[in-house]
Amino acid sequence: MELKKLLVGIQNYKSKGDLEIDIKSIADNSKDVKPGSLFVAVKGFEFDGHEFIKEAIENGAIAVILDINSNLKGVKVPANITIILTEDSRVALALVACNFYGNPSRKFTLIGVTGTKGKTTTTYMIKAILEKMGKKVGLIGTISNYIGEDCLGDSSRTTPGSIELQRTFYEMAKQEMDVVVMEVSSQSLKYNRVLGSYFDIGVFTNFYKDHISLKEHTDMEDYFTSKLKLFSMCKKAYVNADDFKTSRLINESKNCEFKTYGLDNTCDLLAKDVTITNICADYKVKIDGKNERVKVNIPGRFSIYNSLAAIAVCTYEFGANSDQIKETLENISVPGRSELVPNKKDLPIMIDYAHTPESLSSILTAVKTYTRGRVICVFGCGGDRDKEKRPLMGETAGRIANFTIITTDNPRTEKPEDIISQIEEGIKKTKGKYTVIVDRKEAIKEALKMLTKRDIVVIAGKGHEKYQEINKEKIPFDEKLIINEILQELKK
């Protein structure tokens, strides 16, 4: 594609060299550069792409995009290489990717789901209902990406980088998806990874304290305003009427049409007569003018919110009927979200992605309402992330669980013992019984040794993840396999 066509939409750039050259590929990693590439230099948390321009050119780049706000001293570009100087190379990268792949998000209905909790479950529910209606649906999210029923593999992050995202959209359009539903993380919005994508529908699940760290968001205002960006990019949105940030979100999103769902406040789609058991949640809701009883195959109050969001989108936008909705939600399953692990002893063992004080409180409170015996909680906190939440999570577990085992959870570059000691600061404020077992497998083993059929073990924090991230290395750690391995050991 002609270089100048790739630059459409980029404001106030300056160029030196030929803009009519044919660009065969685009890259923001010098290792991905091929002969005839455009290389976009982006400054990241650990690496600055401007330091790899020489390598990119050696690999075949014939044009480079630079960021005027980066340190360009020492950056030398040969005279035969076209240079584009931009005000923000992240913005340029997103728009170039859209242009290179022919703006594929215009070729299907794109639904973006954002919020602190519930994004994954809500996207799975929407996908499942729409497929029940006979639509071809793509999914992009935390666990995996799908084109219809074909899994593209595990995701490395919630929302892909700009090039990967538009390439995935391109493949989805090529395979004629009717709808694509995706999780839109706050960081992807903050750093413009989804810029240029044509969102038809937005969904806001909730807002809680999370992702506050040097590598994420500076404070809660930065976190919220990042999420707010989605609703300047879509025409219609469905939002949680019970969340304290919803009124501000609506007031500050002038060009978006909103509908609301909830349990407590006046809204367009209201759940009534709620019942929550150890295997499901069910409630009454008005679908197509009739009060219908809906059963969701995931227990907990949060499941009601997630399913309401899915029902709102699928009924108001696509005309789903009550039978399609009820049949789908009664059989829905989402990996690592309130997931009961099958085992030969039929012991109640649940894994969940809960990794914030609010999500941990939600899952522990939910299981405690229906568990006859003890709630045994195994959890840790991730390294190189928000440190303030660690004692809060300790306090949450100590207050709700009958017994807590504090352990390791993706320590990354931090010492597990340091993270655990910060969690202990919180649990010591409660009367909760607990112990510390640094090795996560041994912690799970200890919990399972304590477990009877009257109790439940909640292993929180990792959910669908199949690894432990330690010192920048991802070590295989599939909790479902590990649980059954331990049960076999204990049987012997």
Secondary structure, 3 states (H helix, E strand, C coil): CEHHHHCCCCCCCEEECCCCCECCEEECCHHHCCCCEEEECCECCCCEHHHHHHHHHHCCEEEEEEECCCCCCCCCCCCCCEEEEECCHHHHHHHHHHHHCCCHHHHCEEEEEECCCCHHHHHHHHHHHHHHCCCCEEEECCCEEEECCEEEEECCCCCCCHHHHHHHHHHHHHCCCCEEEEECCHHHHHCCCCCCCCEEEEEECCCCCCCECCCCECCHHHHHHHHHHHHHCEEEEEEECCCCCHHHHHHCCCCCEEEEEECCCCCCEECEEEEECCCCEEEEEEECCEEEEEEECCCCHHHHHHHHHHHHHHHHCCCCCHHHHHHHHHCCCCCCCCEECCCCCCCCEEEECCCCHHHHHHHHHHHHHHCCCCEEEEECCCCCCCCCHHHHHHHHHHHHCCEEEECCCCCECCCHHHHHHHHHHHHCCCCCEEEECCCHHHHHHHHHHHCCCCCEEEEECCCCCCEEEECCEEEECCHHHHHHHHHHHHHC
